[in-house]
Amino acid sequence: MENRLMAELGEPTSESGDPSLRAALEAVLLVVDEPVAEITLAQVLERPTNEIAVTLRDLAREYTADGRGFDLREVAGGWRFYTRAECAALVERFVRDGQQARLTQAALETLSVVAYRQPVSRAKVAAIRGVNSDGVMRTLAARGLVEEAGTEPEGQAVLYRTTSYFLERLGLRDLDELPALAPFLPDDVENLEEQPK
């Protein structure tokens, strides 16, 4: 009876001395540097995927309810620990102390074009921005935010798309969670793109 109650409460070890599923998930997720899929966790921990999924969601709810300084999020097709938003400034001050390189305005503009128009060629990005974006695209690719996505059938230009790392950094599950652009665009946006430079 006591062992069953301990298991239901999520005690750290089982009868055999092995860690509980909750403890095992926390330990694995603590050391990952990118989101891990439920199926991967199920394989590593040798447990059914649905049991992993339920436990992850329970842990995420528990961390939120307890007001912990971190939370467990499902992003980019997997799960990972993140600093809770209200603690971000403190962590940023501790980790960076103002030394982390931020994206330039040009990089942010280029990344936005790729995110919303992907797959897109460098020429199309340059046409939309009105300036050559080759160097910026190389920087974004080097940082792992964009990647090649094949070539255009007619001109054979290399196409680019955002990466799962992009989704992870923005805390998105998929591109459908990007905010809508329509409220920020002029009414005649189609005509603007067709006008010669």
C-alpha positions as CSV (number, residue, x, y, z in Angstrom):
1,M,0.0,0.0,0.0
2,E,2.8,2.5,0.9
3,N,4.7,1.7,-2.2
4,R,1.7,2.2,-4.4
5,L,1.0,5.6,-2.7
6,M,4.6,6.6,-3.2
7,A,4.4,5.8,-6.9
8,E,1.1,7.8,-7.2
9,L,2.8,10.8,-5.5
10,G,5.7,10.6,-7.9
11,E,8.4,9.7,-5.4
12,P,11.9,9.8,-6.8
13,T,12.5,6.0,-6.7
14,S,10.6,2.9,-7.2
15,E,10.6,-0.4,-5.3
16,S,13.6,-1.6,-7.3
17,G,15.5,1.6,-6.5
18,D,15.2,2.9,-10.1
19,P,14.1,6.6,-10.5
20,S,10.4,7.3,-11.0
21,L,9.3,8.2,-14.5
22,R,8.9,11.9,-13.4
23,A,12.5,11.9,-12.0
24,A,13.9,10.2,-15.1
25,L,12.2,12.7,-17.4
26,E,13.4,15.7,-15.3
27,A,17.0,14.3,-15.3
28,V,17.1,13.8,-19.1
29,L,15.4,17.1,-19.9
30,L,17.8,18.9,-17.6
31,V,20.8,18.1,-19.9
32,V,19.3,18.5,-23.3
33,D,20.2,21.5,-25.5
34,E,17.3,21.2,-27.9
35,P,13.7,20.0,-27.5
36,V,13.3,16.2,-27.3
37,A,10.4,14.4,-28.9
38,E,8.0,12.2,-26.8
39,I,8.8,9.2,-28.8
40,T,12.6,9.6,-28.2
41,L,12.0,9.9,-24.5
42,A,9.8,6.8,-24.6
43,Q,12.5,4.9,-26.3
44,V,15.3,6.0,-24.0
45,L,13.2,5.4,-20.8
46,E,11.6,2.2,-22.2
47,R,8.1,3.4,-21.4
48,P,4.9,3.8,-23.6
49,T,4.8,7.1,-25.5
50,N,1.3,7.9,-24.1
51,E,2.6,7.5,-20.6
52,I,5.5,9.9,-21.4
53,A,3.1,12.4,-22.9
54,V,0.7,12.4,-19.9
55,T,3.6,12.7,-17.4
56,L,5.2,15.6,-19.4
57,R,1.9,17.5,-19.4
58,D,1.4,16.8,-15.7
59,L,4.9,18.1,-14.9
60,A,4.4,21.2,-17.0
61,R,1.1,22.0,-15.2
62,E,2.7,21.3,-11.8
63,Y,5.7,23.7,-12.5
64,T,3.2,26.4,-13.6
65,A,0.9,25.9,-10.6
66,D,3.9,26.0,-8.2
67,G,5.2,29.2,-9.7
68,R,8.7,27.7,-10.3
69,G,11.4,29.8,-11.9
70,F,11.3,27.5,-14.9
71,D,8.7,25.7,-17.0
72,L,8.5,22.8,-19.3
73,R,7.4,23.6,-22.8
74,E,6.5,21.7,-25.9
75,V,8.2,23.5,-28.8
76,A,9.5,22.6,-32.2
77,G,8.2,19.0,-31.9
78,G,9.7,18.2,-28.5
79,W,10.0,19.2,-24.8
80,R,12.5,21.3,-23.0
81,F,13.0,23.3,-19.8
82,Y,12.9,27.1,-20.2
83,T,13.3,30.0,-17.8
84,R,9.9,31.4,-16.8
85,A,9.2,34.7,-18.5
86,E,9.1,36.8,-15.3
87,C,12.6,35.5,-14.4
88,A,14.1,36.1,-17.8
89,A,15.7,39.5,-17.0
90,L,17.5,38.1,-14.0
91,V,18.8,35.1,-15.9
92,E,19.8,37.3,-18.8
93,R,21.8,39.6,-16.4
94,F,23.5,36.6,-14.8
95,V,24.4,34.8,-18.0
96,R,25.1,37.5,-20.5
97,D,26.1,40.6,-18.5
98,G,25.4,42.5,-21.8
99,Q,27.8,40.4,-23.9
100,Q,25.5,38.4,-26.1
101,A,25.4,39.4,-29.7
102,R,22.0,40.4,-30.8
103,L,20.6,40.3,-34.4
104,T,20.9,43.5,-36.3
105,Q,17.9,45.3,-37.7
106,A,18.9,43.9,-41.2
107,A,19.1,40.4,-39.8
108,L,15.7,40.7,-38.1
109,E,14.1,42.0,-41.3
110,T,15.6,39.3,-43.4
111,L,14.6,36.6,-40.9
112,S,11.1,37.9,-40.9
113,V,10.9,37.7,-44.7
114,V,12.2,34.1,-44.7
115,A,9.8,33.2,-41.9
116,Y,6.7,34.5,-43.6
117,R,7.6,33.8,-47.3
118,Q,9.4,30.5,-47.1
119,P,10.7,28.8,-49.0
120,V,12.2,31.9,-50.5
121,S,15.3,32.8,-52.6
122,R,17.9,35.4,-51.7
123,A,16.8,37.4,-54.7
124,K,13.2,37.5,-53.5
125,V,14.4,38.5,-50.0
126,A,16.5,41.3,-51.5
127,A,13.5,42.4,-53.7
128,I,11.2,42.6,-50.7
129,R,13.8,44.4,-48.5
130,G,15.1,46.6,-51.3
131,V,18.8,45.8,-50.5
132,N,21.2,42.9,-51.1
133,S,20.8,40.4,-48.3
134,D,23.5,37.8,-49.2
135,G,25.7,38.6,-46.2
136,V,22.8,38.7,-43.8
137,M,21.5,35.3,-45.1
138,R,25.0,33.8,-44.5
139,T,24.9,35.1,-40.9
140,L,21.5,33.7,-40.3
141,A,22.5,30.3,-41.8
142,A,25.7,30.3,-39.6
143,R,23.6,30.9,-36.5
144,G,21.3,28.0,-37.4
145,L,18.2,30.2,-37.9
146,V,17.7,29.5,-41.6
147,E,18.7,26.6,-43.9
148,E,18.7,25.6,-47.5
149,A,15.4,24.1,-48.7
150,G,16.1,23.1,-52.3
151,T,16.1,25.1,-55.5
152,E,13.5,27.0,-57.6
153,P,12.4,24.8,-60.5
154,E,12.7,27.5,-63.1
155,G,15.8,29.5,-62.1
156,Q,17.6,27.0,-59.9
157,A,18.1,29.6,-57.2
158,V,18.7,28.2,-53.7
159,L,15.6,28.5,-51.5
160,Y,15.7,29.1,-47.8
161,R,13.5,28.3,-44.8
162,T,13.6,28.7,-41.1
163,T,14.9,25.9,-38.9
164,S,13.6,24.1,-35.9
165,Y,16.2,26.1,-33.9
166,F,14.3,29.3,-35.1
167,L,11.1,27.8,-33.7
168,E,12.8,26.8,-30.4
169,R,14.3,30.3,-29.9
170,L,10.9,31.9,-30.5
171,G,9.1,29.4,-28.3
172,L,6.8,28.2,-31.1
173,R,5.5,24.7,-31.9
174,D,5.2,25.4,-35.6
175,L,5.0,28.3,-38.1
176,D,1.3,28.5,-37.7
177,E,1.9,30.2,-34.4
178,L,3.6,33.2,-36.0
179,P,1.5,36.3,-35.5
180,A,-0.6,37.4,-38.5
181,L,1.0,40.2,-40.6
182,A,-2.2,41.5,-42.2
183,P,-2.9,44.1,-39.4
184,F,0.5,45.7,-40.0
185,L,0.5,45.9,-43.8
186,P,-0.9,48.6,-46.1
187,D,-4.1,47.9,-47.9
188,D,-2.4,47.8,-51.3
189,V,0.5,45.5,-50.4
190,E,0.1,43.4,-53.6
191,N,0.6,46.5,-55.7
192,L,3.7,47.5,-53.7
193,E,5.4,44.2,-54.5
194,E,4.7,44.6,-58.2
195,Q,6.0,48.1,-58.6
196,P,9.5,48.3,-60.2
197,K,12.3,49.6,-58.0
